[in-house]
Each structure stands twice: as structure tokens, then as C-alpha cells.
Amino acid sequence: MTREIHGVAAAPGVALGPVRWLASAPTTSASDTPGSDADAEIARAEAAFDTVAARYSAQALEAKGPAADILFMTAALAADPALLDQVRAGIRAGGPTAHSVTQAVAHFADQLTALGGMMAERASDLRDVGQRVVAELLGVDPPGIPGSATPFVLAAQDLAPADTATLDPEIVLGLLTVAGGPTSHTAILAKALGIPAVVAAPGAVEITENTEIVLDGTTGIVQLEPDAARRADVLAARARQADAPTGPGRTADGHAVPLLANVGGAADARLAVELGAEGVGLFRTEFLFLGAHTAPTVAEQTAKYAEVFAELGERPITVRTLDAGSDKPLPFLGLPDEENPALGIRGLRLSSVDEGTLLDQLTAIEAARRDTGAAVKVMAPMVATVEEANYFVTRARAAGLDSAGVMIEIPAAALRSEHVGAEVDFFSIGTNDLSQYLFGADRMSSALAALHNPWQPALAATIAAVVAGANKNDVKVGVCGESASNPEFACVLVGLGVETLSMAPRSLAGVRAALAEVTLDQCRAAASAVVAARTAEDAANAARAALGRGR
């Protein structure tokens, strides 16, 4: 019997190939010999940090979409003055140069981990910075993807942005990590590249180099040394996907399900159109703000938004206003440090500190809409109450934007969806953060990754409650969280009454094909089965049975 390892599904698709492990990072020790001239060693360390930051920035300029955003943020980490001050202090105290970097990075990474939320994710990125600086100081190759002329499945303890963003999907067939979570950078970038991924799989450490595996990024199951029949199944499924339907999303009996894309800039929007997106369900606007020391002007914002709108032609686009804050700091806002930034001043709550940023953004979005004639909707993140929903919609309409909605990410808004729905034109459910707050589980914690499994029945029950409340006000409901990119769970979402699905552009084909194979009644039966299930595993099995799909 084929041996299996279970992890958390992170990016849909199935990969078949040999495992290659990520090259290990260089190590340092307190017993290493320190340099004789502290000033010279400090200069050497500063040069190493500058070199690494420049490499991240160069990679960011070559990358697109979320990869570029993540790499620019990581370059900023490599230039953090507080980190460099800690390294200098370690060297002046007599510590070996490379080990002083290791210690300083560990100190700040521990602080970020303790903050939780998005800040905890930055800890992994900071460790990658440290490893690359150490490699530069030691004159060795940094940790990285193994060279290979033949395709393979990449395995690692975890993957840093610099690794994931530069993957070649023709060579790297799939990603398998011991740590991580379904909404980590690894998952987001894997979806953007169309690479199947399984994360939070501690059993992966048992897999030896070159072992052939089947990695299923939809179920989270990894099969070791599959037999000939299983290999043939995978190859046949791959051939079927190559012949997958194109055009608008719809079920086998003709129920229309508009399939939209999540984008972060003009390049993403262009790719979305190429891959058949019927519009954009989530335009992340943070790329204009993150890392900026001064707020972008209305004119600068208008020009950037117009670039994205122009790529879409007549296709509709939903713009999310700035989703940043204490967990994704903006220097020009001067926000205070918070003990739990994931629950702090972020999203729409920023307007309580600086309303001008929101009003300028709404003005720029409307100006770009007028300039391009685009079909634009606007929505606010992190809305919890009726008052907040009313506040946002009032200001959006004052700016000239006719269609204004809110994201449903906070359980309070989900529970009061009927009342919140009376204030807005539409809902967009962000299942990433909704799961985090619903289960009280840090979305960046690999130890809690199972609670971010979309098959958790409580998530489906919450979505069903949101739809029920929305229906009382004739408010349309879409999903723009990572769960929409899971082909099987996408069918469940349709059965729950969700009307549009938005996802990474490269996930569109798989979801379109899955919907085309089932009827609306099957989707509804699968949704009922998930809501009624006792466990996530029971829910997934019951849904697959209702959809007529084997594992």
C-alpha cells in the first residue's frame, strides 16, 4: 500500500515527480573567531546587508504581482536601521561578525513571532535576510533552489520569498513544506505561479532526496512512491485539464458563476485577462503604500489605478481600500506599536487615525474610473459593525462611487450580516482573515494550520449565515479568499449561495473545470453535507461524494 503524508492544501493541482530538498543555510557559532578590527568588521557587515538588500530589490523589479510586493518589503527588512544597530553592538562586544548577524536576526525574529498575525510572517522573511547576509560574509552560496535539468518537487522546512518568487514552474512541479500555513507567502506565491503546494506537513522530513511522490495541493495528501496505476491516473488528469473548458464560469446545468481574479497591479490584471478572468474581485491597493515614507498623492494614485483599470476593458473590478496598519506598517502614518496588531488599527480602522488617507484614495479611485470608463466597485476591509459599514459607504458615495461594499472578515459582521447588508451594495467574504478570527488561530502559525483548512464545517456555516443575511437585503455575496481557488470547495461555495468567486489568475482554469463537471443541485448537496459534518475530514469526504468525485 502506498504510504501517505498529510499536510494542509495550499495551492491546487497535482504534481508527480522526484523530491529535491532546498539547500541548507550556513551556520554560525559563538566560538567562531572574531575579526581583529571592529570598525572594519562593522563595515563588512554593512556592505553585506547592502548587497543583500540590493539583490532583493533587483528581484522585485523583475517579479510581478504579489511576488514583487513581498520582495520589496523584504528588501526593506534588510535595510532596517535597528537590525544593523544590533549587529554593530554585537561586533563591538567582541562577537564574531557572522554570528552577530545570526543573533541580531534571531532577536528581532522572536519579537515578530510574538506579535503574531502578519508580523509573524515577517519573521520568516527576516530569517531569510539573515541567512543571505551570513552567506555573503562567509563567501558561500546562500540557501536556494537546487539546480536541475529535469523537473522535480521542491521540499523545504519553509520557503522564503526570494526562493518562491524566482521559481520556474517548468522545473519546479510542486512545493512541499514542513512548516507554513495555507495563507503564507509560500501559498500565495504558489497560487500566483500555478504550482501545486502542500504546507504544514511535518511528516515530510521522512522523505529522502529523489523519492518519487504525488503531491495533491487540493487535498493536502502526499503519496510516496506511487504505483503505476496512480501515476497513470495523474497523467490522465493532467491531460484532461489541458482540454479544460474556457469561457465564463458555469455549472454543468448552466448556472453562471462569474470567475474573477485577485490582482495587485497592472501586470496581474493583464495575466488575469489572458487566463480568462471575467473581471477582478479583489484589487489590492497596498502596492502603492507599503514601504512609502510619504503618502502617495491623489494624482499618483489615480495614474496607477487607471493603468489597472485599462487592462480590464469592460470587465468589472472591485477595489479594496488600503488594508494595512500596525501589522503592515506605513511609516507616513506614524502608527504606535501594538501588542496584537492583527486585532489592532488596520484596514478601515486607519481612518480613525488618518481619515485623509481614505478620502484621498476614494477620490483617486473615482478619478481613475472617470478617466477610463471602467466598471468599478469599492470595498473596505476590517469592518465589524453597522456604523463602520455606513461610514464607509457614505464616504464612498460622496466621492462619486456608486457601488460600495464591505469585506466580511470579522465574525461580528458575519453574525449581523442582515443589518450590515442594509447599509451596503455587496459583500465580499475574505476567508483568510475570517478563519483567523473565527477559530482564534493565527493564520501564520503552522501549528494551527489545520484550523485554516477550508473544510472546517464552522467556516461553511458562517458563510451560509452571511448569505442568508445578505439575501434579506438583496445584497450579492462573493468570496475573494484563498478558499475560492480550491476547485472542490469552490463548488461548495456555489452551493452555499455565493455568486462570484475571485482567486489567483492561475487558479481559474481548475475551478472553471470543476464547476463544469457538476450541477447546481450537486453543489447545494455538497454544501449541506459540509455544514452538517462533524469534522473537516468528514466534510471533505461528504462533499466529494455529493459532487461525484473520488479522492
Protein Blocks (a to p, Z undefined) as FASTA:
>chain_A
ZZddddddfbgcddddddddddddddddfkbccdfblklmmmmmmmmmmmmmmmmmmmmm
mmgcjllmmmmmmmmmmmgmklmmmmmmmmmnopafklmmmmmmmmmmmmmmmngpjllm
mmmmmmmmmmmmmmmmnopacddddddfbdcddddfbdcfklmmmpcfklmmbdcdfbdc
fkbmklmmmmmnopacdehilklmmpcghiacdddfknopacehiafklmmmmmmmmmmm
mmpcedjdddfkopacddddddfbjklmmmmmmnopabdfbdcfklmmgopabdcdfklm
mmmmmmmmmmnomaccddddddedjklccfklopacdfblmlmcehjllmmmmmmlmmmm
mmmmmmmmmmnopacddddehifbfklmmmmmmmmmmnopabdcdddfbfklmmmmmmmm
mmmmbdcddfklmmmmmnopafkbmklmmmmpmklmklmmmmmmmmmmmmmnopacddfb
fklmpmklmmmmmmnopabdcddfklmmmmmmmmmmpcfklmmmmmmmmmmpmblklmmm
mmmmmnopaZZ
